[in-house]
Every structure is written in structure tokens, then in C-alpha cells.
Amino acid sequence: MAHPAHEDTIQLVKEIFRSYLKEGNQRQTPERFMVLEEIYRADGHFDADDIFFRMQEGGTRVSRATVYNTLDLLVECGLVQKQQFGKSQYYYERAYAYQQHDHIICNECGHVLEFCDPRIGEIQDMLGKIHGMNIESHSLHFYGTCENVEACDKRKEGLKKGSLVN
């Protein structure tokens, strides 16, 4: 479901982030904007170290602390969502111009599948009406195990070697 953002979206989120930093009297460093760009050029879910190592591999010199601190700022200003898929580690995904979706997570290998079903939005609207709430968003995670055991085992092996969740 996730695809890298278009260049016009990247420019727009940079302006949103710039305004957010200015409003909060935060420094507008090139490194913070490089982290933002890396996130919006990426697919799917990632943790802070994924971003750090991708940037290092791409030749961008940025500290791990800058990545973590920038992720916190991006979550605060609504440009990135923070998720926890049943483990203690947090994963992130971009939030701006990104279709509402939900997740199915394998308990064995941690594989995350994104899906979108309009009926969930209808249920959200109905629950809001029934309970007199203006529901603005939701987070829905289903947990299970992969039917393809061989693929699941390969992903588990990849996790042991330090590769990504997806």
C-alpha cells in the first residue's frame, strides 16, 4: 500500500515542518529536513535505526540522536505516526497524504500487512453517532500467524540478522 511520496508532497511536508519548528522556536537544521525527506521517500514501516542506517548508507552524516529527536518532532506535528506492533519497539510511518489503513501483524515473524476496508470507516462513523463522539481517527491491528510457513521462517531468520520488519 505504501509508495514513496511524490516530490510535491515532500515539498509540502517540508513547509509544514518548517512552520511547526518556527512556531515552537525550534532550530531548522538541514539534518532534520534530511530525516523528513528520508521518511517520505521510504516505503512502509521503519524504526529509528532503519532510518539512521539508510541515511548512513546513502552517505548522509547524521547522528542517531538527531534521528530519534526528529522523529519525536515529526510525530508531535502530525507528519509521522508512531505504532507499536505487539513488541517493545516502536515503528513509524508517514502520516501526511497517506490513506487511512489498518494492520495485520504476524506474531511469529513480525511481518506487517497493511489493508484498507471502507467498512471500517463506516463502523467508525456509526460508533461516533451512537456515542455522540466526533471520531477523528483510529488504529486497528489484527494479530495472527503467516499461512506461508516457509516465508515466515525466512523473515524470522532475517530479523535475527537485523533486517526490516516488512
Backbone hydrogen bonds in HBPLUS format (Angstrom, degrees):
<---DONOR---> <-ACCEPTOR-->    atom                        ^
c    i                          cat <-CA-CA->   ^        H-A-AA   ^      H-
h    n   atom  resd res      DA  || num        DHA   H-A  angle D-A-AA Bond
n    s   type  num  typ     dist DA aas  dist angle  dist       angle   num
A0005-ALA N   A0040-TYR O   2.87 MM  35  5.52 164.7  1.90 171.1 175.6     1
A0009-THR N   A0006-HIS O   3.03 MM   3  5.30 123.5  2.36 103.9 118.0     2
A0010-ILE N   A0006-HIS O   3.04 MM   4  6.42 155.5  2.11 152.6 160.1     3
A0011-GLN N   A0007-GLU O   2.99 MM   4  6.28 157.9  2.04 150.6 155.9     4
A0012-LEU N   A0008-ASP O   3.04 MM   4  6.20 151.8  2.12 139.1 146.9     5
A0013-VAL N   A0009-THR O   2.89 MM   4  6.17 163.6  1.91 157.1 160.2     6
A0014-LYS N   A0010-ILE O   3.03 MM   4  6.17 147.2  2.14 142.7 151.8     7
A0015-GLU N   A0011-GLN O   3.12 MM   4  6.40 149.1  2.22 141.5 149.0     8
A0016-ILE N   A0012-LEU O   2.98 MM   4  6.33 155.3  2.04 149.3 156.5     9
A0017-PHE N   A0013-VAL O   2.88 MM   4  6.01 162.3  1.91 145.9 150.8    10
A0018-ARG N   A0014-LYS O   2.82 MM   4  5.96 155.0  1.88 143.5 151.1    11
A0019-SER N   A0015-GLU O   2.97 MM   4  6.16 162.0  2.00 148.2 152.1    12
A0020-TYR N   A0016-ILE O   2.94 MM   4  6.18 156.9  1.99 146.8 153.8    13
A0021-LEU N   A0017-PHE O   2.88 MM   4  6.10 164.7  1.90 155.5 158.7    14
A0022-LYS N   A0018-ARG O   2.95 MM   4  6.13 161.4  1.99 148.7 154.2    15
A0023-GLU N   A0019-SER O   2.87 MM   4  5.99 164.6  1.90 151.3 155.5    16
A0024-GLY N   A0020-TYR O   3.06 MM   4  6.23 147.6  2.17 143.8 152.1    17
A0026-GLN N   A0021-LEU O   2.75 MM   5  4.73 170.7  1.76 151.5 150.0    18
A0025-ASN N   A0022-LYS O   3.11 MM   3  5.02 162.4  2.14 106.1 109.4    19
A0033-PHE N   A0029-THR O   3.42 MM   4  6.81 157.7  2.48 149.3 154.7    20
A0034-MET N   A0030-PRO O   2.90 MM   4  6.19 140.7  2.06 145.1 157.2    21
A0035-VAL N   A0031-GLU O   3.00 MM   4  6.28 152.0  2.08 148.0 154.3    22
A0036-LEU N   A0032-ARG O   3.09 MM   4  6.38 161.9  2.12 145.0 149.7    23
A0037-GLU N   A0033-PHE O   2.95 MM   4  6.14 160.3  1.99 143.1 148.2    24
A0038-GLU N   A0034-MET O   2.93 MM   4  6.11 159.9  1.97 146.1 151.7    25
A0039-ILE N   A0035-VAL O   3.04 MM   4  6.30 157.3  2.09 153.1 158.6    26
A0040-TYR N   A0036-LEU O   3.06 MM   4  6.35 161.9  2.09 152.7 157.3    27
A0041-ARG N   A0037-GLU O   2.91 MM   4  6.04 126.5  2.21 146.6 160.4    28
A0042-ALA N   A0039-ILE O   3.21 MM   3  5.24 153.3  2.28 100.6 108.6    29
A0046-PHE N   A0092-TYR O   3.07 MM  46  5.39 145.7  2.19 141.4 150.8    30
A0092-TYR N   A0046-PHE O   2.69 MM  46  5.39 158.8  1.73 156.5 163.2    31
A0050-ASP N   A0047-ASP O   3.09 MM   3  5.29 122.2  2.44 100.4 114.8    32
A0051-ILE N   A0047-ASP O   3.32 MM   4  6.76 158.2  2.37 154.4 158.6    33
A0052-PHE N   A0048-ALA O   2.98 MM   4  6.25 164.7  2.00 150.8 155.6    34
A0053-PHE N   A0049-ASP O   2.83 MM   4  5.99 173.0  1.83 158.1 158.7    35
A0054-ARG N   A0050-ASP O   2.93 MM   4  6.06 157.8  1.98 147.8 154.6    36
A0055-MET N   A0051-ILE O   2.96 MM   4  6.11 161.0  2.00 152.2 157.2    37
A0056-GLN N   A0052-PHE O   2.95 MM   4  6.20 155.2  2.02 147.2 154.7    38
A0057-GLU N   A0053-PHE O   2.82 MM   4  5.98 165.3  1.84 151.0 154.8    39
A0058-GLY N   A0054-ARG O   2.94 MM   4  6.09 140.0  2.11 139.2 150.1    40
A0060-THR N   A0055-MET O   2.80 MM   5  5.11 149.6  1.90 163.6 154.5    41
A0059-GLY N   A0056-GLN O   3.01 MM   3  5.18 159.5  2.05 107.4 112.7    42
A0067-VAL N   A0063-SER O   3.18 MM   4  6.58 155.2  2.25 147.1 153.1    43
A0068-TYR N   A0064-ARG O   3.00 MM   4  6.34 167.6  2.02 157.1 159.2    44
A0069-ASN N   A0065-ALA O   2.85 MM   4  5.99 169.8  1.86 154.0 157.4    45
A0070-THR N   A0066-THR O   2.84 MM   4  5.83 156.6  1.89 145.3 152.3    46
A0071-LEU N   A0067-VAL O   2.91 MM   4  6.09 157.0  1.97 150.1 156.5    47
A0072-ASP N   A0068-TYR O   3.10 MM   4  6.42 156.4  2.16 147.9 153.7    48
A0073-LEU N   A0069-ASN O   3.10 MM   4  6.43 157.3  2.15 145.8 151.5    49
A0074-LEU N   A0070-THR O   2.84 MM   4  6.09 158.6  1.89 154.2 160.4    50
A0075-VAL N   A0071-LEU O   2.93 MM   4  6.14 148.5  2.03 149.7 157.5    51
A0076-GLU N   A0072-ASP O   3.00 MM   4  6.23 162.7  2.03 149.1 153.8    52
A0077-CYS N   A0073-LEU O   2.98 MM   4  6.26 149.1  2.08 147.7 155.5    53
A0079-LEU N   A0074-LEU O   2.93 MM   5  5.25 139.4  2.10 160.6 163.0    54
A0080-VAL N   A0074-LEU O   3.23 MM   6  5.40 138.3  2.42 122.8 117.9    55
A0078-GLY N   A0075-VAL O   3.10 MM   3  5.12 157.6  2.15 103.7 110.5    56
A0095-ALA N   A0079-LEU O   2.90 MM  16  5.01 160.6  1.94 127.8 123.2    57
A0081-GLN N   A0093-GLU O   2.77 MM  12  5.43 169.6  1.78 169.5 171.8    58
A0093-GLU N   A0081-GLN O   3.05 MM  12  5.43 141.8  2.20 145.1 153.0    59
A0083-GLN N   A0091-TYR O   2.66 MM   8  5.14 172.2  1.66 163.9 164.3    60
A0091-TYR N   A0083-GLN O   2.76 MM   8  5.14 169.9  1.77 156.2 159.8    61
A0102-ASP N   A0115-PHE O   2.86 MM  13  5.47 167.1  1.87 162.5 166.8    62
A0115-PHE N   A0102-ASP O   3.00 MM  13  5.47 153.3  2.07 139.9 144.3    63
A0103-HIS N   A0140-LEU O   3.08 MM  37  6.41 170.5  2.09 160.5 163.6    64
A0142-PHE N   A0103-HIS O   2.85 MM  39  6.24 157.4  1.90 146.3 153.5    65
A0104-ILE N   A0113-LEU O   2.85 MM   9  5.08 148.4  1.95 145.3 153.8    66
A0113-LEU N   A0104-ILE O   2.83 MM   9  5.08 166.3  1.85 152.6 157.4    67
A0105-ILE N   A0142-PHE O   2.75 MM  37  6.16 162.6  1.78 162.5 166.6    68
A0144-GLY N   A0105-ILE O   3.02 MM  39  6.36 151.9  2.10 157.2 160.6    69
A0106-CYS N   A0111-HIS O   2.96 MM   5  5.27 156.7  2.02 146.8 154.4    70
A0110-GLY N   A0106-CYS O   2.95 MM   4  4.88 137.1  2.14 126.1 136.2    71
A0107-ASN N   A0144-GLY O   2.65 MM  37  5.72 164.7  1.67 178.5 175.3    72
A0120-ILE N   A0117-ASP O   2.99 MM   3  5.84 153.1  2.06 126.3 132.0    73
A0122-GLU N   A0118-PRO O   3.14 MM   4  6.51 149.9  2.23 145.2 153.8    74
A0123-ILE N   A0119-ARG O   2.91 MM   4  6.20 150.8  1.99 144.8 152.3    75
A0124-GLN N   A0120-ILE O   2.90 MM   4  6.18 156.8  1.96 146.8 153.3    76
A0125-ASP N   A0121-GLY O   2.98 MM   4  6.24 159.2  2.02 147.3 152.0    77
A0126-MET N   A0122-GLU O   2.93 MM   4  6.15 162.3  1.96 148.7 153.6    78
A0127-LEU N   A0123-ILE O   2.84 MM   4  6.04 164.7  1.86 156.3 160.0    79
A0128-GLY N   A0124-GLN O   3.02 MM   4  6.21 153.0  2.09 145.3 152.8    80
A0129-LYS N   A0125-ASP O   3.05 MM   4  6.37 157.0  2.11 149.3 154.8    81
A0130-ILE N   A0126-MET O   2.92 MM   4  6.17 166.6  1.93 156.2 159.9    82
A0131-HIS N   A0127-LEU O   2.98 MM   4  6.01 160.2  2.02 147.6 152.5    83
A0132-GLY N   A0128-GLY O   2.86 MM   4  5.59 106.2  2.42 137.2 151.7    84
A0133-MET N   A0128-GLY O   2.80 MM   5  4.54 157.3  1.85 135.4 140.3    85
A0132-GLY N   A0129-LYS O   3.42 MM   3  5.14 159.8  2.46  96.1 101.9    86
A0152-CYS N   A0148-ASN O   3.03 MM   4  6.27 157.0  2.09 150.5 157.9    87
A0153-ASP N   A0149-VAL O   2.84 MM   4  6.05 158.9  1.88 151.3 156.4    88
A0154-LYS N   A0150-GLU O   3.07 MM   4  6.35 152.4  2.15 144.5 151.8    89
A0155-ARG N   A0151-ALA O   3.01 MM   4  6.29 154.1  2.07 147.1 153.7    90
A0156-LYS N   A0152-CYS O   2.90 MM   4  6.21 156.0  1.96 151.8 158.8    91
A0157-GLU N   A0153-ASP O   2.97 MM   4  6.17 154.8  2.04 145.4 152.0    92
A0158-GLY N   A0154-LYS O   2.95 MM   4  6.20 147.9  2.05 141.0 150.2    93
A0159-LEU N   A0155-ARG O   2.89 MM   4  6.22 145.4  2.01 146.4 155.8    94
A0160-LYS N   A0156-LYS O   3.14 MM   4  6.48 149.0  2.24 144.1 151.6    95
A0161-LYS N   A0157-GLU O   3.25 MM   4  6.57 136.4  2.45 136.4 147.7    96
A0161-LYS N   A0158-GLY O   3.09 MM   3  5.04 127.6  2.38  92.5 106.5    97
A0163-SER N   A0158-GLY O   2.93 MM   5  5.39 169.0  1.94 141.6 142.1    98
A0162-GLY N   A0159-LEU O   3.03 MM   3  4.93 153.8  2.11  97.5 105.7    99
